[in-house]
């Protein structure tokens, strides 16, 4: 009787099986999503980030502003200089300064090529950071 009882128990017991088809469908959809998304995660823009060093701040140093007017005249703060002398003047100034920051303010009617030439001379003089001074749209109205 014991044998019969066991046999009936196993014959009547419902064994559930996993349906593999939906599992395969979900895995394939996830695979496609990851294949499409993976290249997007790796794309980006190469940027050289600035390195910051902690150093003492000299409050007496004034900021250098390079101004270009509509007549293609270059002014370092309020002193007029020629483009050919710019690199040497900036090297002499930066020899005694802690920071090598320079701000550039150019009239909007100055040719782009001339502004790039001035920026190239400034970079050649050892400028670390070159900031552009602009006006906000509200100020120009």
C-alpha positions in Angstrom: 0.0 0.0 0.0 2.8 2.3 0.7 4.1 1.7 -2.8 0.8 2.6 -4.4 0.5 5.7 -2.4 3.9 6.9 -3.5 3.1 6.2 -7.1 -0.1 8.1 -7.0 1.5 11.0 -5.4 4.1 11.3 -8.1 1.7 10.7 -10.9 -0.8 13.3 -9.7 1.8 15.9 -8.7 2.0 18.7 -11.3 5.6 19.5 -12.3 5.9 23.0 -13.7 8.4 23.7 -16.4 9.9 27.1 -17.3 8.7 28.3 -20.7 12.1 29.3 -22.4 10.7 31.2 -25.3 9.8 34.4 -23.5 13.1 34.3 -21.6 15.0 34.1 -24.9 12.9 37.0 -26.3 13.7 39.2 -23.4 17.4 38.3 -23.4 17.7 39.1 -27.2 15.9 42.5 -26.8 18.3 43.4 -23.9 21.3 42.3 -26.0 20.2 44.6 -28.9 19.6 47.5 -26.5 23.1 47.1 -25.0 24.7 46.8 -28.4 23.1 50.0 -29.5 23.8 51.9 -26.3 27.4 50.8 -25.7 29.0 52.9 -28.5 27.0 56.0 -27.3 28.6 55.7 -23.9 32.1 55.6 -25.3 31.7 58.6 -27.6 32.7 62.0 -26.3 34.7 65.1 -27.0 38.4 65.1 -26.1 39.1 67.9 -23.8 42.4 68.9 -22.1 41.3 69.8 -18.6 43.3 72.5 -16.8 45.5 71.5 -13.9 45.2 73.6 -10.8 48.1 74.3 -8.5 47.6 75.9 -5.1 49.7 79.0 -4.7 49.6 82.2 -2.8 47.4 85.0 -4.2 49.1 88.3 -4.8 46.3 90.9 -4.4 48.5 93.7 -5.9 48.6 92.0 -9.3 46.2 93.6 -11.8 44.6 91.5 -14.5 46.0 91.8 -18.0 43.5 92.8 -20.6 44.4 92.8 -24.3 42.1 95.0 -26.3 41.7 95.2 -30.1 39.8 98.1 -31.5 38.2 98.5 -35.0 41.4 100.0 -36.4 43.3 96.8 -35.5 45.2 98.5 -32.8 46.3 96.4 -29.9 46.3 97.7 -26.3 47.8 95.9 -23.3 45.6 97.4 -20.5 45.9 101.0 -21.7 49.3 100.9 -23.4 49.3 100.6 -27.2 51.7 98.0 -28.6 52.4 96.5 -32.1 51.6 92.9 -32.9 55.3 92.2 -33.6 56.2 93.4 -30.0 53.3 91.6 -28.3 55.0 88.2 -27.7 58.2 89.8 -26.1 56.2 92.2 -24.0 54.0 89.4 -22.6 57.1 87.2 -21.9 58.7 90.1 -19.9 55.5 90.7 -17.9 54.9 87.0 -17.2 58.5 86.5 -16.0 57.6 88.3 -12.8 54.0 87.2 -12.3 52.5 84.2 -10.6 49.5 83.7 -12.9 49.7 83.7 -16.6 46.1 84.7 -17.3 45.2 87.1 -20.1 41.8 88.5 -21.0 41.1 89.4 -24.6 38.5 92.0 -25.6 38.0 92.5 -29.3 35.6 94.7 -31.2 33.0 92.6 -33.1 34.0 94.2 -36.4 37.6 93.1 -36.1 38.5 90.4 -38.7 38.6 86.9 -37.3 42.0 86.3 -38.8 43.5 89.2 -36.9 42.1 88.1 -33.6 43.5 84.6 -34.2 46.9 86.1 -35.0 46.9 88.0 -31.7 45.8 84.9 -29.8 48.6 82.9 -31.4 51.2 85.5 -30.3 49.8 85.5 -26.8 50.0 81.7 -26.7 53.5 81.8 -27.9 54.4 84.1 -25.0 53.3 81.4 -22.5 49.8 82.4 -21.6 48.2 79.6 -19.5 44.6 80.8 -19.7 43.1 83.1 -22.3 39.7 84.5 -21.4 37.4 86.2 -23.8 35.5 89.3 -22.6 32.1 89.6 -24.1 28.9 91.6 -23.4 25.7 89.9 -22.5 22.8 90.5 -24.9 20.9 92.6 -22.3 23.9 95.0 -22.0 24.2 95.7 -25.7 20.6 96.9 -26.1 
